[in-house]
Amino acid sequence: MSGREGGSAGPGGVRKPPLRPGAYDPADYAPQVVRCAAEAGVSPLLVMTVLHNEAYKPHHPLLERLWQWWKPGASFGLANMHRATFERVRRTHGLSERWRDLRDDPAFAVRAAALHLKDLDHALPERHVRRYTRDELLALGYNTGERNMRAFARGVPPGPMARSYLRRFRAHRDRAARALAGPAGDGRTTAPAEPAS
């Protein structure tokens, strides 16, 4: 972890995000991203970029509980996973943890996100329109669901919210690569930008 203000350690021994909203930085979780991406067989750069995209709200467990009270259908964890998505990942991968564990265990939240991206990767056809990279389609799938991802891969244009997510994903890509190249990510995890297929 960086020297930023942080919370106590979660069940996985990884520090919880800070209570102060502006102090959260996904780069603090580079070691977990590298480990979980390798376990899932997905790009750590993809996972880290998704974490940057999902950093729009505070992730401290207390603040997520308040968010949940205010908006009952809200998502949990560093990667903002909704309950229905989590339940699919849990069943597919035989996870024993529960959905609410995402808010209390940052390492588990990263693992669940990496496994979900793996599932999306298996569902994405090898051939897709050239305007998106495979990682961009996977990020869109993370945001909008597998069915929409497959439609975008066929050439159906994304709506305004998905386009906004894609713009942010592209903008965060270099920042995510720097996070993985830093001391926590130890520089061996960056991958060259994926060419459009």
Backbone torsions as a table, in degrees:
resi	resn	phi	psi	omega
1	MET	NA	152.6	176.6
2	SER	-77.7	-179.1	-179.7
3	GLY	-79.6	4.3	-179.3
4	ARG	-64.9	158.0	175.9
5	GLU	-56.7	131.6	179.7
6	GLY	-140.0	166.5	179.0
7	GLY	-88.4	-174.2	176.7
8	SER	-71.9	170.1	-179.4
9	ALA	-73.1	143.4	175.5
10	GLY	-83.4	-177.9	-179.0
11	PRO	-56.3	-31.1	-180.0
12	GLY	-83.2	6.6	-179.8
13	GLY	80.1	5.6	-179.7
14	VAL	-100.1	134.8	-179.2
15	ARG	-59.6	140.2	176.6
16	LYS	-73.1	155.5	175.9
17	PRO	-59.8	154.8	-177.7
18	PRO	-67.4	154.3	177.5
19	LEU	-70.4	-37.6	180.0
20	ARG	-71.6	114.1	-172.3
21	PRO	-52.6	-41.3	-177.0
22	GLY	-72.9	-7.1	-175.8
23	ALA	-90.7	-7.3	-178.1
24	TYR	-75.5	134.4	175.8
25	ASP	-140.1	119.0	179.2
26	PRO	-55.9	-25.5	-179.9
27	ALA	-59.4	-24.2	178.8
28	ASP	-63.5	-17.1	-176.4
29	TYR	-107.7	19.7	-179.7
30	ALA	-54.5	-44.5	179.9
31	PRO	-60.2	-39.8	178.6
32	GLN	-68.7	-37.7	178.7
33	VAL	-61.5	-47.1	-179.0
34	VAL	-61.1	-47.3	-178.2
35	ARG	-64.8	-47.8	-176.0
36	CYS	-71.0	-36.2	177.2
37	ALA	-64.8	-41.9	178.3
38	ALA	-63.2	-43.1	179.1
39	GLU	-60.7	-40.4	-177.7
40	ALA	-84.1	-16.0	-178.0
41	GLY	76.8	32.9	177.1
42	VAL	-121.5	167.0	-179.1
43	SER	-70.4	127.9	174.5
44	PRO	-62.3	-30.0	177.8
45	LEU	-65.3	-39.1	176.0
46	LEU	-62.0	-49.0	-178.2
47	VAL	-62.3	-46.3	-178.8
48	MET	-64.3	-38.2	179.3
49	THR	-67.1	-38.7	175.4
50	VAL	-62.1	-42.3	177.7
51	LEU	-60.0	-40.3	177.2
52	HIS	-64.1	-41.2	179.0
53	ASN	-64.2	-32.7	-176.1
54	GLU	-90.6	9.7	-177.5
55	ALA	-88.2	21.8	-175.7
56	TYR	-78.6	-10.9	178.9
57	LYS	-132.0	159.7	178.4
58	PRO	-63.7	146.4	-177.9
59	HIS	-117.8	7.1	175.2
60	HIS	-64.1	139.9	-177.1
61	PRO	-52.8	-40.5	179.2
62	LEU	-62.8	-44.8	-179.8
63	LEU	-67.4	-34.3	176.7
64	GLU	-68.2	-35.4	176.0
65	ARG	-63.5	-42.9	177.6
66	LEU	-63.9	-42.4	178.3
67	TRP	-59.5	-43.1	-179.8
68	GLN	-63.5	-39.1	177.9
69	TRP	-63.7	-41.9	-178.4
70	TRP	-72.9	-36.8	-176.3
71	LYS	-134.9	89.4	-172.2
72	PRO	-55.8	-29.0	-179.7
73	GLY	-89.1	12.6	-176.3
74	ALA	-67.0	168.3	-178.7
75	SER	-98.6	165.4	-177.8
76	PHE	-124.5	158.1	170.3
77	GLY	88.1	170.0	-178.8
78	LEU	-56.9	-28.9	-176.5
79	ALA	-105.6	12.9	175.2
80	ASN	51.1	60.8	-178.6
81	MET	-92.5	129.6	176.7
82	HIS	-77.3	157.2	-174.8
83	ARG	-59.4	-46.9	-177.7
84	ALA	-61.6	-41.1	177.9
85	THR	-63.9	-46.6	179.7
86	PHE	-59.0	-43.4	-178.1
87	GLU	-62.0	-37.3	175.4
88	ARG	-63.8	-45.4	179.2
89	VAL	-63.3	-43.5	-179.6
90	ARG	-59.7	-46.3	179.5
91	ARG	-67.0	-44.6	-177.6
92	THR	-61.2	-39.8	-173.2
93	HIS	-107.3	6.9	176.3
94	GLY	61.7	38.5	-179.4
95	LEU	-76.2	139.9	179.4
96	SER	-91.2	-18.5	-178.2
97	GLU	-69.9	162.9	179.2
98	ARG	-106.9	165.9	-177.6
99	TRP	-57.4	-43.0	-177.6
100	ARG	-66.9	-16.6	176.4
101	ASP	-66.4	-20.8	178.7
102	LEU	-59.9	-36.1	-176.5
103	ARG	-76.4	-25.9	-174.8
104	ASP	-98.6	-13.9	-174.6
105	ASP	-131.1	92.9	-177.5
106	PRO	-57.5	-37.8	179.9
107	ALA	-63.9	-39.8	177.7
108	PHE	-66.9	-38.6	178.6
109	ALA	-61.9	-40.6	177.8
110	VAL	-66.5	-42.2	179.3
111	ARG	-61.3	-45.7	179.7
112	ALA	-61.9	-40.3	178.5
113	ALA	-64.0	-43.6	179.8
114	ALA	-63.8	-40.8	178.7
115	LEU	-66.3	-37.9	177.5
116	HIS	-64.8	-42.0	177.6
117	LEU	-63.5	-35.7	175.2
118	LYS	-61.4	-46.0	179.6
119	ASP	-62.0	-42.0	177.8
120	LEU	-63.3	-40.2	179.4
121	ASP	-60.7	-39.7	178.6
122	HIS	-67.1	-28.5	-178.2
123	ALA	-85.9	-15.3	-176.1
124	LEU	-85.9	126.2	178.0
125	PRO	-60.5	149.2	178.4
126	GLU	-61.5	-39.3	-179.8
127	ARG	-95.7	132.0	178.5
128	HIS	-150.3	169.4	179.4
129	VAL	-57.7	149.7	-173.6
130	ARG	-79.0	-13.0	-175.3
131	ARG	-71.3	-14.1	179.3
132	TYR	-124.4	144.0	170.8
133	THR	-78.2	166.5	177.0
134	ARG	-60.9	-43.5	178.6
135	ASP	-62.1	-38.0	178.0
136	GLU	-64.0	-41.6	177.5
137	LEU	-65.4	-39.8	177.9
138	LEU	-64.1	-40.0	176.8
139	ALA	-64.4	-41.5	176.5
140	LEU	-63.1	-37.8	176.3
141	GLY	-64.7	-38.6	177.6
142	TYR	-60.8	-40.2	-176.6
143	ASN	-80.5	-39.4	-170.0
144	THR	-115.0	-9.3	179.9
145	GLY	105.1	159.1	-176.2
146	GLU	-61.0	-43.8	-176.8
147	ARG	-60.8	-46.4	178.4
148	ASN	-64.1	-40.7	178.6
149	MET	-56.6	-45.4	-179.6
150	ARG	-64.9	-36.3	177.4
151	ALA	-65.6	-43.9	178.2
152	PHE	-62.5	-36.6	179.3
153	ALA	-64.2	-28.5	177.5
154	ARG	-83.2	-11.8	178.7
155	GLY	114.4	-0.3	175.5
156	VAL	-66.7	128.1	-177.9
157	PRO	-71.5	138.8	177.1
158	PRO	-70.8	154.3	176.7
159	GLY	-76.0	179.6	-174.9
160	PRO	-59.3	-40.2	-178.5
161	MET	-69.6	-39.4	177.9
162	ALA	-67.9	-38.8	176.8
163	ARG	-62.2	-40.0	178.0
164	SER	-63.3	-43.0	178.9
165	TYR	-61.6	-42.7	179.7
166	LEU	-64.7	-41.0	176.9
167	ARG	-60.4	-44.8	179.3
168	ARG	-66.0	-38.7	178.2
169	PHE	-59.6	-46.3	179.3
170	ARG	-64.8	-39.8	-179.4
171	ALA	-68.6	-32.7	-178.0
172	HIS	-84.9	-8.6	-173.1
173	ARG	-59.2	-47.4	-179.5
174	ASP	-66.1	-39.7	178.4
175	ARG	-63.2	-41.4	178.1
176	ALA	-64.2	-40.6	178.6
177	ALA	-63.5	-40.5	177.5
178	ARG	-64.3	-38.3	178.8
179	ALA	-62.2	-38.6	-179.9
180	LEU	-76.9	-25.0	-179.9
181	ALA	-84.5	-13.1	-178.9
182	GLY	-72.5	-178.3	-176.6
183	PRO	-56.4	-37.6	-178.5
184	ALA	-69.7	-34.3	-179.4
185	GLY	-91.4	-10.2	176.2
186	ASP	58.1	18.2	169.1
187	GLY	76.3	-9.5	-177.0
188	ARG	-96.0	4.9	-171.6
189	THR	-105.9	-9.5	-178.1
190	THR	-73.0	146.9	178.5
191	ALA	-124.1	149.5	177.2
192	PRO	-63.7	154.8	177.9
193	ALA	-56.0	137.0	-177.6
194	GLU	-75.5	127.3	178.3
195	PRO	-73.7	151.4	176.2
196	ALA	-63.9	137.7	-179.7
197	SER	-97.2	NA	NA
